[in-house]
Amino acid sequence: MKEPGGNSKTLLLRLEFTRERPHRAVMDKPRLEIEYCTGCRWMMRAAWTAQELLTTFEDELGGVTLLPSDTGGCFQVRCNGRILHDRKRDGGFLELKHLKQRVRDALAPGRDLGHSETVPTAPD
């Protein structure tokens, strides 16, 4: 950009994002991390899993962080550093209801998960 008179001028743009600090109660709640392989294109799976866990555990969780990884085939769900699900270790992706049970066992062991808790009964 040139100013009148021919001098070059650098245009600086400064963006500031402000938001209120999270309420103290939210900051004290456990947080989940979902680390996913970017090469495998598992971001949408990680986002969907985060949405499901936030919906189910809205009172127990302080948040979910998505962490892109360069490690091939990585998909881990951690709670405060403790691995709750590792796709490689567990032999594949857990069904969501089983993942919710593991998260529940870590966050609120006495909590009933409703339909995710029921065991199908054999027909008579």
Helices and strands as residue ranges (DSSP letters): H 24-27, E 31-37, H 43-56, E 63-69, E 75-79, E 82-86, H 96-107, G 114-116
